[in-house]
């Protein structure tokens, strides 16, 4: 079940239509203004129930209902999630940068493995995971219950109408999500609105130049998937199970909705929303420096960086996923 009403984890949750605080109801929580009901589904507060997601969101939701991503391995427990996270350079850098008592949102969390890692690694953090897929959140909730994670709140909702108060979170991660929506710019603005003044947004996108090698692999795969498989750095790995590889194939080669997003456009969009440049990932970050500002590249410098991402080609295990880190102005 969710934490009790007096928990500070519930203070960020609002009606996605009216933006007012919810009250307890017989089935979960409800809006005192419009009467909207959020149903308690195990430990997940469901704001969608049988309602459809915005735009082509239903098509994407159905895809992930059949293929929750990423999956938990048999025998996973709190220790294995922590161990796996601590060998990921990205998660190590993120964990070191996030404050010990920070409020954190993973928007489009899937099975909430990043949110789970951050909650386990910082017992005094307030961590939220929001996603539209019931099956993914059910997996996350089963693991949360098994690992007895008290500081993780799971919500099912629409990224375009999130059931969360604006300007609330110290850190918002939205990695690998907005490019799977029909309107990535609108999705980006919505996610950005949830960041507190002075807070951090980590926006992970399929960068249009960085993604070129993988798009070529996808095109090749239509004619000879065995050849495309040999060119894919994830599918060449010997340390991954066939189940993990099958999940990668579904997500990277068969996804029904994918948009390319040039970093310069995302930078301009977020600057218009009151954010300032911190860095991109890649390049790799030194320990504890993920949220430390770096010099904003010139147009030529950013172009060169994008060319470098594209040239990673056969060795890019993120398949063109680039993370832009930005800080919200304290006056925004």
N, C-alpha and C positions, 0 to 999 in steps of 0.2 A: 504493500500500500504506500501511498504518498506520505511524506511527513505530516504530522498533525497541523491543524490550522495555525497554531502559534509559531510554527517554524518560519524563519525568515525566508526560506526557499519559496514560500507561497506568495510573498508580497510582490514579486515581479510579475505574477500571472494576472492578466486582465482579459476582459471580453475583447475578442478580435474585431468586433464591430463598434462597440461603444467606448472601448479603452477605459472602462471602470473596473474597480476591484470586484472580484466574485465573492459570492457567499455560499455557504454549504447548502447542499440540497440532498434529497433522498437518494439520488443516483450518483452524485459527484459534487459538482459546483455549478452555480448558475449566475447569470447576470441580473442584478436587481433592476436594471433599466429596460432591457429588451426581452428578458426571459430566456435567452440562449442557455442551453444545457450542455455542459461538458461532462461526459460520462466517465466514470472510473472503470477502467478496463484492466483489472489486476493492479499493477503499480503504475500504469500509464493513464494520464488524464487526456481523454480523447475529445478534441474540439471539432472533429470532422464527423464522427459516427458514420452515417450513411451519406453525408453530403459529399459532393464532388469537389475536387481540387480545381483551382483556377486554370483556364486555358487548356493546354495540352498536358496539364499535370496528371490527369487521370491515366493517360497512356504511360507516363513514366512511373506512376504509382503501381500500376498493374505489372509493369516489368519487374520492379523490385519486390512486389508481393511474391512473385514466382522465384526470385533470385535474391534473397536478402544479402546485402553486401556491406562490409566484408563479414564472412562467417566466423563463428568461434570454432576452435578446434576441440575435438573430444578431449576431455580431461582438463580443459582450461579452468584455472582458478585465479584468485587475486595475485598470487605469486607469479604465475606464468604471464599474466597480463603486464605486471610490473617488469618482469625480466625482459619480455619482448619489447616493451616500450623503451627500456634503457639501452637497447642496442640500435635504436632508430635515432640518427642524428637530429632529425626534425623534432621528434618528441622530446628528446633530451634538452634541446635548446628551448623549446616551448615551455617545458616544465620549469626550467631554471629562470625563465623570464617572467612567468606568471607568479604573482604574489601569493604568499602563503594563505592569505585570507580573501583573495580576489573572488569576485563574481564572474563566472565564465559561462558563455553560451557556445555550444557546437550546433550551428544551424545547418540542417540537412545531415544529421549525425549518423544516419543508417543504423547499424547495430550498436552504435555509441561506444566503440572501442577507444577512441581518443578521449571522449568525455569520461569513460570509466577509468582510464589510466590517470587522467588529471585528478579525478576525485580520490582515487586510491593513494596517489602520491602526495596529496595535500588534504588532510582530513578536515581542515578548517575552511577549505574553499567551498563556495556555493556554486555547484556545477549543474548546468541544464543541458539536456539534449532535446532538440526539436526535429521531427521528421514527419513526412506524410504517409509513410509506409507502415501499416499495422504489423506485418510479419517481421520487419526489421526491429521494430520497437519491442515486439514480444520476445525476440531473442535477447535483446538488451535487458529487458525486465527480468527474464529468467536468470540471466547471469548476475544481475544486481542483487536479486534475492539470495542467490546461492552464495555470493561473496559478501553479503550483508553490508552493502554500501549505503550509508545513511545520508550522504551529502550529494546525491545525484537525483535530479528530478527529470522525469521523462514525459514529454508532451507530444501529442499527435496533432499537427496543425498544418496550415497552408503557409508557405514561405511568403506569399504576397499579402497574407492577413495573419501575421503571427499573434498568438495570444499572450503577448509579452509587452510590458510597458516600454515606451521609447526612452532612450538615454539612460539605460539602466545598468549595462554590463561593463565591467572593467576591460574584459577581453571577449571579443566575438570572433570565433573561427567559422568561416564558411568556405570549405575547401572541396572543390570538385562538385559544386552544386549549381551555381547560377547558370553555368553553360548548358545545363540540362533543363532549362526552362524556356518557354516561348518568348520571354522578354527579359533577357539577362540584365539590361540596364535598370529596368524597374525593380527586378529582384535585388540588384546590388544596392539601390537606394533604400529599399525597405530594410535590408539587413543592416546597412550603415546607420539607419535611424535608431537602432537598438543599442548602439555604443554610447557609453556615458561620456560627457565632456572630459577630455584628457585621456580617454581610453584608446584601446588598440583594436583595429580590425585586421584580420588575416584573411585575405580573399584569394582563394586558389582557383585559377582558371585554366582552360585549355587555350594557351596563348597561340595566336594564329600562325606565327612563324615557327615556334617551337614544336607545334603539333604536325608540321608538314611531313616529317619522316614516318610518323605513325599513320597518317592519312594515306600515304603511299603504301604502307604495309596492308592497311585495310583494303585498298583497291586491289592489290596483288592477291589478297586472300580470296577474293571472289573467283579467281581463276585457279589458284594453286595455294590452298591453305597450308599444306605441309611446308612450302617454301617460305610463306609469311611467318609461319611458326618458328622456323630456323633463324629468322631475322629479328625476332622479338626477344629482347633481353630478359624479360620475365619468364617467357616460356622456355628459354634455354637454361634456366637455373635448375640445378640438380637437387637443391635443398628444399624445394617446394613440392608438396603433394600434388597429385593429379587433380584432386578436388579443388585446391587453391588455384591451379592453372585453369580449370574449367570456369571458375568464378571470374577470373581475369578475362577469359575469352568472351564470356557473356557481356561483361561490362564494357570492354574495349572494342569489341568487334560487332556486337549485335544490339547496342543501345538504340532505342527508337528516336531519341531527340538529342542532338548535340550541336552547339553553336561554338564557333571560333571567336575569340575575344583578344584583339590586340592590346597589349599592355598600355601603350600611350593613351588609348581611348579610356581605359579604366582609370588611369591616373587622373586624367582631366575630369572625369565624372566625379571621382571622390574629392578632388580639390574643390569642385563646385559645391559639394556637400559639406565643406568645412574641414576636410582632412588634409594632412601634410604628409609628404613622402618620408618613409623610414628606410625601407630597403626592398629588394626583391630576393626571393629564394628560388633557384640559385642566383648568385653564388652562395657557397656555404657560409655559415655564420660561426663566429668564435663563441665559446661557452659564455652564457649569460648576456650576450650582446644582441639577441634577436630584436628587442624593442628599442635599441639605441639607434638614433638617427644617423644616417649616412648622407653624403652629399647627393643631391638630386642630379642625375646625369643630364647632360645636354641632349638635344634631339639626336645628334650624331652618336653620342655615347650610348644612348638607349638603343638605337638602331644596331650598333655593334654588339651590344649585349644580346639582342634578339637573334642576330646572326649566329652568335656563339651557342645559344640554346638550340638552334636548328642543326648546327654542325655536330651536336652531341649524338644525333642520329641513332645508330645501332646500340649505343651504350646508355641511352636515356631510359632508366627504369620507371620514370614517371610519365613517359609517353607524351611529353609536351605540357605537363601540368606545371604551372609557374605560380608561385604565391607572392602576392603584393602585400606588404605590410605598411599600414598607414595609421597615423595618430589623429584623433579628433581634437579640434581646437577646443580649448576650455570655454570659449565663448559661443560655441556652436549649439 
